[in-house]
Amino acid sequence: MKRFAAAVLFLCLPWGASAFAQEKQFDFLLGQWEVEVRPKVSGIAAAIHGAPKLSGAWKAWRVLDGLAIEDELRIVDASGNPISLTHGMRIYSKAERRWRTASLDAYRARFHESLGEAAGADIVLTSRGVDPEGRPETTRARYSDIGPNGFRMQQDRSFDEGKTWDEAVLTIVAKRTGAAPPR
């Protein structure tokens, strides 16, 4: 009888209540974050002006009965001028055993899809697309140094399908400022 009751209870639970550890890997992102954004700079302009001072806010919350994470990343320059606004959705695919993400770059009206999985203590997402000049590119985002009060995200780029990488094209260092925002 206990087995039957346990089976009925399991079947009646919402999908999110029976989540595996993999489905919780992005839970560190839940909450509100202050971010420092460090783009890789090179060339004469960088030598003259240095690296731009970029900062912003990242917030994330659970949606779709707890099955997915929705997030928003806003980046501004040192004067507070908007640089980037990205809205994302993340969900773990049990069938594929990896993360599927979709994000919208609102200022450029561009969608990006990526696939990812844990790599040791990190989470790595990979995406294929086209850069602003129309060249095919592969991007890789690595979430690392994940802790209760902070994490780091490094974005790398490849123009040869991942044979070689331009690493740390963009680095974000996040510090927690609050719990998950209300929806």
C-alpha positions in Angstrom: 0.0 0.0 0.0 2.8 2.4 0.8 4.4 1.8 -2.6 1.1 2.5 -4.3 0.6 5.7 -2.3 4.2 6.8 -3.2 3.6 6.1 -6.9 0.4 8.1 -6.9 2.0 11.0 -5.1 4.9 11.0 -7.5 2.6 11.0 -10.5 0.5 13.8 -9.1 3.4 16.1 -8.4 4.1 19.0 -10.8 7.0 18.4 -13.2 9.1 21.0 -11.3 8.7 19.2 -8.0 10.6 16.1 -9.2 13.5 17.9 -10.7 16.9 16.2 -11.0 20.1 18.0 -9.9 20.8 19.0 -13.5 17.6 20.9 -13.6 18.7 23.0 -10.7 22.2 23.9 -12.1 21.2 27.4 -13.1 19.5 28.1 -9.7 22.5 30.1 -8.7 21.3 32.8 -11.2 18.0 33.3 -9.3 18.0 36.7 -7.7 19.3 40.2 -8.4 22.9 40.9 -9.3 25.1 43.9 -9.8 27.5 43.2 -12.7 30.9 44.6 -13.8 31.3 44.0 -17.5 34.8 43.8 -19.0 35.0 43.7 -22.8 38.3 42.7 -24.4 39.8 45.7 -26.2 42.7 46.0 -28.5 44.1 48.2 -31.2 44.8 51.9 -31.3 41.5 53.1 -29.8 42.1 50.8 -26.7 45.7 52.2 -26.4 44.4 55.7 -26.4 41.1 55.4 -24.5 41.6 52.2 -22.4 38.8 49.8 -21.7 35.3 51.1 -21.4 33.7 51.1 -17.9 30.6 49.1 -18.2 28.2 47.9 -15.4 24.7 46.8 -15.1 22.1 44.6 -13.4 21.1 41.0 -14.0 17.9 39.5 -12.5 16.5 36.0 -12.8 13.3 34.2 -11.6 11.6 30.9 -12.1 8.7 30.7 -14.6 6.4 28.1 -16.2 5.6 26.3 -13.0 9.2 26.3 -12.0 10.4 24.4 -15.1 12.3 27.3 -16.6 14.4 30.4 -15.6 13.7 33.8 -17.1 16.3 36.5 -16.8 17.1 40.0 -17.9 20.6 41.6 -18.2 21.0 45.4 -18.6 24.4 46.9 -19.3 25.2 50.6 -19.3 28.3 52.7 -19.8 30.0 54.9 -17.2 27.5 57.7 -17.9 24.4 55.4 -17.5 23.7 55.2 -21.3 22.2 51.9 -22.2 24.5 49.5 -24.1 22.7 46.2 -24.0 19.4 44.7 -22.9 19.0 41.0 -23.1 16.0 38.9 -22.1 16.6 35.1 -21.7 14.8 31.9 -21.1 16.6 28.7 -19.8 15.2 25.2 -19.5 16.8 21.8 -18.9 15.9 19.2 -21.5 15.7 15.8 -19.9 15.5 14.1 -23.3 18.7 15.8 -24.5 20.3 15.9 -21.0 21.5 19.5 -21.6 20.3 23.1 -21.2 18.5 24.9 -24.0 18.5 28.7 -23.8 17.0 31.4 -26.0 17.8 35.1 -25.6 16.7 38.3 -27.2 19.1 41.1 -27.7 16.4 43.8 -27.6 18.4 46.8 -28.9 19.6 44.8 -32.0 16.4 42.7 -32.4 18.4 39.5 -32.6 17.5 36.1 -31.1 20.2 33.6 -30.0 19.8 30.0 -29.1 22.4 28.0 -27.2 22.9 24.5 -25.8 24.9 23.7 -22.7 25.8 21.4 -19.9 27.9 21.2 -16.7 31.6 20.9 -17.1 32.9 20.1 -13.7 31.9 23.0 -11.4 31.2 25.2 -14.4 28.3 25.5 -16.9 29.2 26.0 -20.5 26.7 27.1 -23.2 27.6 27.1 -26.9 25.8 29.0 -29.7 26.2 29.4 -33.4 25.2 32.5 -35.3 26.3 35.4 -37.4 28.3 38.4 -36.0 27.3 42.0 -36.8 29.5 41.9 -40.0 27.7 38.9 -41.3 30.5 36.3 -40.5 29.5 32.9 -39.1 30.6 32.6 -35.5 30.4 30.3 -32.6 30.2 31.7 -29.1 30.9 29.9 -25.8 29.8 31.2 -22.4 31.3 29.7 -19.3 29.7 30.3 -15.9 32.3 29.7 -13.2 33.3 30.7 -9.7 29.7 30.1 -8.8 28.8 30.8 -5.2 25.9 32.1 -3.1 27.1 35.7 -3.5 28.7 35.8 -6.9 29.7 34.2 -10.2 31.7 34.9 -13.3 30.7 34.5 -16.9 33.3 34.5 -19.7 32.3 34.7 -23.3 34.7 33.3 -26.0 34.3 33.6 -29.8 35.4 31.4 -32.7 35.2 32.1 -36.4 36.3 28.6 -37.4 33.6 26.4 -35.8 35.5 26.0 -32.5 38.9 25.0 -33.8 40.5 28.2 -32.3 39.0 30.6 -29.8 39.4 34.3 -29.0 39.0 34.0 -25.3 37.5 36.4 -22.8 35.9 38.6 -25.5 33.5 39.6 -22.7 33.8 38.9 -19.0 31.0 39.6 -16.4 31.6 39.5 -12.7 28.3 39.4 -10.7 27.7 40.2 -7.1 24.4 39.4 -5.4 22.3 42.4 -4.4 19.0 40.6 -3.6 16.7 37.6 -3.6 14.7 36.7 -6.7 12.7 39.7 -7.9 8.9 39.6 -7.6 7.0 38.7 -10.8 
